[in-house]
Amino acid sequence: MTRILLKYKKTVIRDIIMEKKLLTIGRKSDNDIFIDNQAVSGHHAVIKIEGDGLFIEDSNSLNGTYLEGDGLFIEDLNSLNGTYLNGQKVSKGQLYHGDVILIGVYTLEIISDKIREKDKKSFTIRGRSMEETFVIAPYDKKKMLISTDKNIQDPLGGFIVIEGSTDSKEYQFKDRVSAIGKEKGSAIKLKGLFAPKVAALVNRRKEGYFITPSSNKKLKINGKEIDHRYDLKDGDIVEVAKLKLQFYVKE
């Protein structure tokens, strides 16, 4: 069974069970997942199941009809501001457990039994005895170290405004996903009639921060224009929508 958690920042707004092959997402009320937000297109994207799996009716289950054996996908419907999967803009992408879709300033978290190969525990058993050893894959070793060390915390950083008109001269980015734009709820609120609703998105992860331009909006890092995800480093100069910002990481 697949579930989709619709969130605004850290608050879960809806818990949706995938009970049919296609769910529509958008600002119009006829969508299965209705998001009332100006950064979201009327019919923005769809989550759909592809393949030859079967619907199974379980009379003993409170969850009703579910589907197994298929691939789950997110597909953008030529939306104005784009659809992002794990921080990357996509036209279509396959979904697995733990994936996060960003639409406007809302996120959709996938809860599923389908796990990416790199996320599965990979180890070789060297015999049947409890005294004998097994080899843990490097990826899983890193996850184990992170989970056991309670002193490891996500980095905390933000931006200092060098040029441009904003409500503050310094902004800390504490949320997992933050927007720079005119849209309500943006971490840095842009001013001006022609300011974009969402100019860029900033993601915060354990490995650091990264920024992604929204749709066809221009974004410069250290004087160079970029059109893809960029991993931010302490001291980077970001130019977006008539603002010049300096990124920093707190020690």
C-alpha positions as semicolon CSV with decimal commas, in nm:
position;residue;x (nm);y (nm);z (nm)
1;M;0,000;0,000;0,000
2;T;0,128;0,345;-0,094
3;R;0,050;0,658;0,109
4;I;0,122;1,020;0,022
5;L;0,166;1,282;0,294
6;L;0,080;1,635;0,181
7;K;0,278;1,879;0,398
8;Y;0,320;2,251;0,441
9;K;0,662;2,292;0,599
10;K;0,655;2,021;0,871
11;T;0,277;2,007;0,916
12;V;0,090;1,715;0,758
13;I;-0,224;1,853;0,590
14;R;-0,353;1,531;0,433
15;D;-0,270;1,161;0,446
16;I;-0,370;1,014;0,108
17;I;-0,393;0,642;0,031
18;M;-0,314;0,546;-0,331
19;E;-0,636;0,361;-0,409
20;K;-0,644;0,412;-0,786
21;K;-0,400;0,421;-1,074
22;L;-0,387;0,799;-1,115
23;L;-0,408;1,096;-0,879
24;T;-0,420;1,449;-1,017
25;I;-0,255;1,740;-0,834
26;G;-0,333;2,109;-0,881
27;R;-0,496;2,434;-0,775
28;K;-0,838;2,359;-0,927
29;S;-1,090;2,191;-0,697
30;D;-1,148;1,899;-0,938
31;N;-0,805;1,753;-0,855
32;D;-0,762;1,448;-0,632
33;I;-0,494;1,638;-0,439
34;F;-0,615;1,998;-0,422
35;I;-0,350;2,261;-0,332
36;D;-0,484;2,613;-0,296
37;N;-0,166;2,805;-0,375
38;Q;-0,090;3,057;-0,650
39;A;0,245;2,891;-0,731
40;V;0,058;2,573;-0,824
41;S;-0,094;2,538;-1,173
42;G;-0,460;2,444;-1,220
43;H;-0,362;2,092;-1,324
44;H;0,000;2,077;-1,215
45;A;0,107;1,710;-1,208
46;V;-0,011;1,351;-1,169
47;I;0,105;1,058;-0,958
48;K;0,032;0,737;-1,145
49;I;0,094;0,366;-1,141
50;E;0,236;0,205;-1,455
51;G;0,289;-0,163;-1,535
52;D;0,105;-0,491;-1,521
53;G;0,027;-0,517;-1,150
54;L;-0,317;-0,611;-1,026
55;F;-0,574;-0,442;-0,810
56;I;-0,648;-0,659;-0,506
57;E;-0,962;-0,631;-0,301
58;D;-0,898;-0,725;0,062
59;S;-1,227;-0,766;0,246
60;N;-1,046;-0,783;0,581
61;S;-0,858;-0,458;0,530
62;L;-0,975;-0,117;0,643
63;N;-0,775;0,036;0,359
64;G;-0,995;-0,111;0,088
65;T;-0,847;-0,157;-0,257
66;Y;-0,472;-0,147;-0,306
67;L;-0,234;-0,222;-0,588
68;E;0,087;-0,423;-0,597
69;G;0,358;-0,506;-0,846
70;D;0,360;-0,173;-1,032
71;G;0,592;0,124;-1,070
72;L;0,488;0,457;-0,920
73;F;0,566;0,777;-1,111
74;I;0,529;1,156;-1,080
75;E;0,467;1,340;-1,408
76;D;0,458;1,715;-1,457
77;L;0,176;1,853;-1,674
78;N;0,373;2,143;-1,826
79;S;0,317;2,345;-1,509
80;L;0,439;2,704;-1,488
81;N;0,669;2,661;-1,185
82;G;0,770;2,299;-1,237
83;T;0,769;1,982;-1,029
84;Y;1,070;1,883;-0,818
85;L;1,165;1,533;-0,704
86;N;1,421;1,523;-0,423
87;G;1,534;1,873;-0,521
88;Q;1,567;1,804;-0,895
89;K;1,326;1,945;-1,152
90;V;1,162;1,658;-1,341
91;S;0,915;1,608;-1,623
92;K;0,870;1,248;-1,508
93;G;1,036;1,039;-1,239
94;Q;0,988;0,706;-1,066
95;L;0,893;0,719;-0,698
96;Y;1,020;0,515;-0,405
97;H;0,978;0,515;-0,029
98;G;1,099;0,838;0,131
99;D;1,095;1,043;-0,189
100;V;0,982;1,406;-0,156
101;I;0,797;1,592;-0,431
102;L;0,795;1,971;-0,416
103;I;0,505;2,160;-0,577
104;G;0,490;2,533;-0,504
105;V;0,578;2,558;-0,133
106;Y;0,411;2,225;-0,047
107;T;0,570;1,881;-0,030
108;L;0,437;1,533;-0,097
109;E;0,622;1,257;0,089
110;I;0,596;0,902;-0,044
111;I;0,539;0,618;0,203
112;S;0,577;0,288;0,017
113;D;0,719;-0,063;0,036
114;K;0,916;0,007;-0,282
115;I;1,275;0,095;-0,190
116;R;1,558;0,203;-0,419
117;E;1,833;-0,053;-0,459
118;K;2,095;0,181;-0,308
119;D;1,879;0,219;0,003
120;K;1,843;-0,153;0,065
121;K;2,079;-0,313;0,314
122;S;2,353;-0,483;0,120
123;F;2,565;-0,732;0,303
124;T;2,736;-1,070;0,256
125;I;2,699;-1,337;0,523
126;R;3,026;-1,519;0,596
127;G;2,887;-1,837;0,747
128;R;2,597;-1,924;0,976
129;S;2,761;-1,880;1,315
130;M;2,679;-1,577;1,531
131;E;3,054;-1,543;1,588
132;E;3,126;-1,507;1,219
133;T;3,121;-1,171;1,044
134;F;2,929;-1,002;0,764
135;V;3,032;-0,713;0,542
136;I;2,819;-0,396;0,543
137;A;2,802;-0,188;0,226
138;P;2,964;0,162;0,260
139;Y;2,629;0,338;0,209
140;D;2,469;0,144;0,496
141;K;2,773;0,196;0,718
142;K;2,738;0,573;0,675
143;K;2,366;0,558;0,762
144;M;2,440;0,351;1,074
145;L;2,705;0,599;1,191
146;I;2,467;0,892;1,142
147;S;2,182;0,720;1,326
148;T;2,397;0,616;1,624
149;D;2,577;0,949;1,673
150;K;2,319;1,173;1,840
151;N;2,556;1,467;1,828
152;I;2,537;1,489;1,449
153;Q;2,291;1,758;1,347
154;D;2,182;1,915;1,022
155;P;2,392;2,221;0,931
156;L;2,236;2,559;0,996
157;G;2,290;2,835;0,745
158;G;2,127;3,126;0,570
159;F;2,175;3,438;0,363
160;I;2,291;3,795;0,424
161;V;2,136;4,051;0,188
162;I;2,410;4,248;0,009
163;E;2,192;4,431;-0,246
164;G;1,817;4,464;-0,295
165;S;1,501;4,546;-0,102
166;T;1,381;4,291;0,157
167;D;1,220;4,295;0,500
168;S;1,538;4,185;0,675
169;K;1,912;4,190;0,616
170;E;1,971;3,833;0,732
171;Y;1,770;3,512;0,695
172;Q;1,828;3,174;0,856
173;F;1,698;2,873;0,663
174;K;1,582;2,611;0,914
175;D;1,320;2,423;0,710
176;R;1,392;2,123;0,487
177;V;1,261;2,314;0,185
178;S;1,235;2,694;0,160
179;A;1,136;2,927;-0,122
180;I;1,268;3,264;-0,238
181;G;0,982;3,447;-0,406
182;K;0,671;3,660;-0,377
183;E;0,450;3,364;-0,282
184;K;0,304;3,359;0,069
185;G;0,519;3,147;0,299
186;S;0,848;3,217;0,118
187;A;1,154;3,233;0,343
188;I;1,277;3,545;0,161
189;K;0,976;3,746;0,043
190;L;1,041;3,931;-0,283
191;K;0,891;4,273;-0,345
192;G;0,764;4,433;-0,663
193;L;0,473;4,385;-0,901
194;F;0,671;4,169;-1,143
195;A;0,863;3,966;-0,884
196;P;0,828;3,590;-0,948
197;K;0,605;3,389;-0,717
198;V;0,886;3,136;-0,673
199;A;1,232;3,235;-0,798
200;A;1,438;2,960;-0,635
201;L;1,414;2,675;-0,386
202;V;1,664;2,601;-0,109
203;N;1,691;2,250;0,039
204;R;1,853;2,170;0,372
205;R;2,000;1,821;0,423
206;K;2,253;1,658;0,655
207;E;2,518;1,692;0,386
208;G;2,447;2,065;0,346
209;Y;2,231;2,309;0,152
210;F;2,154;2,322;-0,219
211;I;1,963;2,573;-0,431
212;T;1,761;2,516;-0,750
213;P;1,621;2,784;-0,983
214;S;1,245;2,766;-1,037
215;S;1,119;2,713;-1,391
216;N;1,294;2,953;-1,633
217;K;1,399;3,205;-1,365
218;K;1,759;3,327;-1,381
219;L;1,994;3,240;-1,099
220;K;2,361;3,332;-1,070
221;I;2,615;3,182;-0,832
222;N;2,944;3,369;-0,799
223;G;2,866;3,554;-1,124
224;K;2,791;3,240;-1,328
225;E;2,437;3,165;-1,445
226;I;2,309;2,817;-1,355
227;D;1,999;2,623;-1,456
228;H;2,035;2,321;-1,228
229;R;2,083;2,220;-0,866
230;Y;2,385;2,380;-0,701
231;D;2,542;2,270;-0,372
232;L;2,595;2,587;-0,168
233;K;2,926;2,660;0,002
234;D;3,004;2,908;0,275
235;G;3,060;3,250;0,117
236;D;2,884;3,184;-0,216
237;I;2,724;3,492;-0,376
238;V;2,374;3,426;-0,505
239;E;2,194;3,666;-0,743
240;V;1,823;3,607;-0,785
241;A;1,532;3,838;-0,878
242;K;1,724;4,166;-0,823
243;L;1,870;4,045;-0,492
244;K;2,236;3,976;-0,420
245;L;2,279;3,742;-0,126
246;Q;2,577;3,586;0,048
247;F;2,532;3,232;0,179
248;Y;2,683;3,133;0,513
249;V;2,697;2,827;0,738
250;K;2,699;2,871;1,115
251;E;2,965;2,675;1,304
